[in-house]
Amino acid sequence: MYKIAAMGDKDSIYGFASLGISIFPVEDSADAGRLLRQLAESEYGVIYITEALASDLNAEIQHYASKPLPAIIPVPGIRGNTGIGLENVSKFVEKAVGSDIIS
């Protein structure tokens, strides 16, 4: 059975713990890159990552985009929404359906 993780600044991901999701607070993008690789290569099937951190780790995330697992899902942090998560959803919908139906 796969596990679910959330990574980002502590204030943004703390609530995930109440859902039984493993949380991994990180502030430094170099540490975050190592952590993302560690989680992706272990038993985590879904990794939620704050949008701010995801923008710093775009190359790492793209490396896993073509693989079936893990699903790396950007989520807004407490500092606001950057639009990365919605942009990714739009790309996935367009790929699946053949056209952009969200716009």
N, C-alpha and C positions, 0 to 999 in steps of 0.2 A: 504494500500500500504506500502510495506516495504521500509526502508531507507538503504543507503549504508554509511559505515564509513571507515575511514582509521586511523590507530594508529601507532605511532612510533616516532622517533625523528623528530623535526619540519622541519628540512631541507629536509628530505626524503619524507615527506607527504604533504608539502605545495602545491605542484602542483595539488593534488587531489581536492583542493577547487575550482579550475577553472572549474572542471567538475561537480560541484554541489554536491560533496561528502562531508559529514561532517568530519572534521578532528579533531583528538584528540592527540595533542602532549604530549608524556610522555617520561621520561628519566629513572625513577625508576621502576624496575620490580615489586615491591610490589604494587605500585600504578597502574601499568599496569594490574596486575592480577585482581584487584578490578574493574578497568574500563572495562576489557574484559567481566567479569561476568555481569556488569551493562548493557553493550551494547547487549550482547547475550540474556539477559532476557527482553529486551525491544523490540522496533519495528525495529531493524536492522536485515535485512535478509542476508547481505553480509558485512563482515568485512575484509578489507585489513590490514595486519599487516607486518611491516618490518621483514625481516628474522632474523636480530640480536635480535629483541625483541621476536620473535616467539621461538627462541631457548631457551630463558629464561622462556617461558610460555608453554613449551611442554605439561606438565601434564594438564594444563587448556584447551589447544587446543584439546587434546585427549579426554577430557570429552565431548566435543561437536561434535566430529568426527562422532559418530554414530547417531546423531540427524539430522533431515532434515534441520533445520535452527538453527543458522545462518551458512552460508558457510564462513569459516575462511580461507583466502587465503594469504599465505606468499608472499611478494614481495621484490625484492632487495632494499636496501637503498642506500644512496649516498656513503657509505663506501665500497660498493661492494656486490657481490653475494656470498652467502655461500653455495648455492646449495639446500637449504631446499625446496624451491618452486618447483624446477624441480624434486626433489626426490618424493615429494607428488604427482605431476602430474603422474609420473611413476607408483606409487602405485595405483592411481585411474584407470589408463588405464589398468594395469594388472588385477585389480579386475573386471573391466567391460568386458574386452576382454578374459581374461583367460591366457594371456601370456604377457610378456614384449615386446612391439613392438618398443619402443623408442631406446633401446640399439643397 
